[in-house]
């Protein structure tokens, strides 16, 4: 059983063609994997950026709430000073009620700001890219699965 030169060339061309097809498939898989990795990194960056901006917003609101509470405390103490002055045996002047009203409004604003700040901190912490991690796990399951078309 001798093989003719034409059959030998045909076999060599077939081997070369299948080698090229395999190389093209490997290159395509590599390109898609690189694209997937880049997209996952971008998703993680976007997620962390959104959570950090929420934390910063919460910190600013918390600082403002603290300022309101501090100024409210100042007015409250000032009002108590006027009240103690009023309770001394001196002429009748009730100026302190204005101080109490302002202090109450500032405490309400400080409480509202503190509540909003705590909600923002709870929503934003910790700044981990949850969606990107879930997507990476899904990709890992798909790659490791015997039937990748069924895992997605």
C-alpha positions as CSV (number, residue, x, y, z in Angstrom):
1,X,0.0,0.0,0.0
2,X,2.0,2.9,-1.2
3,X,0.7,6.4,-0.8
4,X,0.9,8.6,-3.9
5,X,2.4,12.1,-3.7
6,X,-0.9,13.6,-4.3
7,X,-2.5,11.8,-1.3
8,X,0.6,12.8,0.8
9,X,0.1,16.5,-0.2
10,X,-3.6,16.3,0.5
11,X,-3.0,14.9,4.0
12,X,-0.3,17.5,4.7
13,X,-2.6,20.3,3.6
14,X,-5.4,18.8,5.8
15,X,-3.1,18.8,8.8
16,X,-2.0,22.3,8.1
17,X,-5.6,23.5,7.6
18,X,-6.7,21.9,10.9
19,X,-3.7,23.4,12.7
20,X,-4.6,26.8,11.3
21,X,-8.2,26.3,12.4
22,X,-7.1,25.4,15.9
23,X,-4.7,28.4,16.1
24,X,-7.5,30.7,15.0
25,X,-9.9,29.2,17.5
26,X,-7.3,29.6,20.3
27,X,-6.7,33.2,19.2
28,X,-10.4,34.0,19.2
29,X,-10.9,32.5,22.7
30,X,-7.9,34.5,23.9
31,X,-9.3,37.7,22.5
32,X,-12.7,37.1,24.0
33,X,-11.2,36.3,27.4
34,X,-9.2,39.5,27.3
35,X,-12.3,41.5,26.4
36,X,-14.2,39.8,29.2
37,X,-11.5,40.7,31.7
38,X,-11.4,44.3,30.6
39,X,-15.2,44.6,30.8
40,X,-15.1,43.1,34.3
41,X,-12.5,45.6,35.4
42,X,-14.6,48.5,34.0
43,X,-17.7,47.2,35.8
44,X,-15.7,46.9,39.1
45,X,-14.4,50.5,38.7
46,X,-17.9,51.9,38.0
47,X,-19.3,50.0,41.0
48,X,-16.6,51.2,43.4
49,X,-16.9,54.8,42.1
50,X,-20.6,54.8,42.7
51,X,-20.2,53.5,46.3
52,X,-17.4,55.9,47.1
53,X,-19.5,58.9,45.9
54,X,-22.4,57.7,48.1
55,X,-20.0,57.5,51.1
56,X,-18.6,61.0,50.4
57,X,-22.2,62.4,50.1
58,X,-23.0,60.7,53.5
59,X,-19.9,62.2,55.1
60,X,-20.7,65.7,53.9
61,X,-24.3,65.4,55.2
62,X,-23.0,64.0,58.5
63,X,-20.6,66.9,58.9
64,X,-23.4,69.4,58.2
65,X,-25.6,67.6,60.7
66,X,-22.9,67.8,63.3
67,X,-22.5,71.6,62.6
68,X,-26.3,72.0,63.1
69,X,-26.2,70.0,66.3
70,X,-23.2,72.0,67.6
71,X,-24.9,75.4,66.8
72,X,-28.1,74.0,68.4
73,X,-26.2,73.1,71.5
74,X,-24.7,76.6,71.6
75,X,-28.2,78.2,71.3
76,X,-29.5,75.8,74.0
77,X,-26.8,76.7,76.4
78,X,-27.3,80.4,75.6
79,X,-31.0,79.9,76.2
80,X,-30.3,78.3,79.6
81,X,-28.1,81.2,80.4
82,X,-30.9,83.6,79.7
83,X,-33.3,81.4,81.6
84,X,-31.1,81.4,84.7
85,X,-30.8,85.1,84.4
86,X,-34.6,85.3,84.2
87,X,-35.0,83.2,87.3
88,X,-32.9,85.5,89.3
89,X,-34.7,88.3,91.1
90,X,-34.4,90.8,88.3
91,X,-36.9,92.6,86.1
92,X,-39.3,90.5,83.9
93,X,-37.8,89.8,80.5
94,X,-38.5,86.5,78.6
95,X,-36.0,86.8,75.7
96,X,-34.9,83.2,76.1
97,X,-37.9,81.6,74.3
98,X,-36.5,82.7,71.0
99,X,-33.2,81.0,71.7
100,X,-35.1,77.8,72.6
101,X,-37.1,77.9,69.4
102,X,-33.9,78.3,67.3
103,X,-32.2,75.5,69.2
104,X,-35.2,73.2,68.6
105,X,-35.2,73.9,64.9
106,X,-31.4,73.3,64.6
107,X,-31.7,70.0,66.6
108,X,-34.5,68.9,64.2
109,X,-32.3,69.7,61.2
110,X,-29.3,68.0,62.8
111,X,-31.4,64.9,63.5
112,X,-32.7,64.8,59.9
113,X,-29.2,65.2,58.5
114,X,-27.8,62.5,60.8
115,X,-30.5,60.1,59.7
116,X,-29.8,60.8,56.0
117,X,-26.1,60.4,56.6
118,X,-26.5,57.1,58.3
119,X,-28.7,55.8,55.5
120,X,-26.1,56.9,52.9
121,X,-23.3,55.2,54.9
122,X,-25.3,51.9,55.2
123,X,-26.0,51.9,51.5
124,X,-22.4,52.7,50.5
125,X,-20.4,50.5,52.7
126,X,-18.2,48.6,52.1
127,X,-17.2,49.7,48.6
128,X,-16.9,46.2,47.0
129,X,-17.7,45.5,43.3
130,X,-20.5,43.0,44.0
131,X,-21.8,42.8,40.5
132,X,-18.4,42.3,39.0
133,X,-17.6,39.5,41.5
134,X,-20.9,37.8,40.7
135,X,-20.3,38.1,36.9
136,X,-16.7,36.7,37.3
137,X,-18.1,33.7,39.3
138,X,-20.7,33.1,36.6
139,X,-18.0,33.2,33.9
140,X,-15.8,30.8,35.9
141,X,-18.7,28.3,36.3
142,X,-19.3,28.5,32.5
143,X,-15.7,27.9,31.7
144,X,-15.4,24.9,34.1
145,X,-18.7,23.4,33.1
146,X,-19.0,20.4,30.8
147,X,-22.1,21.9,29.3
148,X,-21.3,25.7,29.2
149,X,-24.5,26.5,27.2
150,X,-26.6,25.4,30.2
151,X,-24.8,27.4,32.9
152,X,-25.9,30.9,31.8
